[in-house]
Amino acid sequence: MTTIKPLHIQRLIALPYLILGGWCLLAPHMVEGLMINPPFQHLSTTSALLIGCFGAQAVLGGLFIWFSRFNAQTFLIYAFALVPFFVFNYWFVFEIPIFNRWMALDLGSNALMLGLTLWGWRMMRAEEALKASAN
């Protein structure tokens, strides 16, 4: 049986970026058609370019998360950095409804990543404390 390690958690955090970002990169018009309410859709070459660029940046971020080495502080800072995304999701679904209910994919991914970052932080803190006490 394999024990979950902070690196496994870190790789799980990278997956939404790689999957959803890859989707934006490879099928930007599909993403726009599904996620954006019709009055705000452009379905133009420019909107495909912008959504594709967003996807490319997400994939890049996912690769950085996958291949970096997180410590406890990295996990904790990442958890705090996710908070504005929850505000973004709420604002542009409920207050100014540019996005539709499909945006729940992003909200769910953010919630999953928040839980994983806190789990990784606790696990890494315990590992770092164990190493410090051994010295």
C-alpha positions, 0 to 999 in steps of 0.5 A: 500500500502506497502512503500519500506524500506531500509530493502526491498532494502537490501533483493532485493540485497541478491536475486541474490546471493541466486538465482545464487549462488544456481544455481551454488551450485545445478547444477554446470555442467549446469552453466559451460556448459552454461556460459563458452566457450567450449575451457575453459570447463572441465566438470569434478568433479573438475570443478563442485566442484569449481563452487559448492564452488563458489555457496556456498560462494554466498549463504552464502553472500546472507544470510549475506546480507539478515539478516544483518542490513545495514546503509547508510555507508554499502550501499555506501561501498557495491556500491563501492565494486561492481565496480571490478565485472564490470571489471571482467565481461568485462575482461573475456567476451571481452578481454579473452573470457572465459565466453560467452554472458550468463555472461550478467546474472551476469552483469545484477545482478551486475547492479541491485545491484548497483542501489539498493545499491545507492537507499538504501544509499539515503533512509537510509541517509534520515532516519538517518538524520531524526532521528538525527534531532529528537534528 
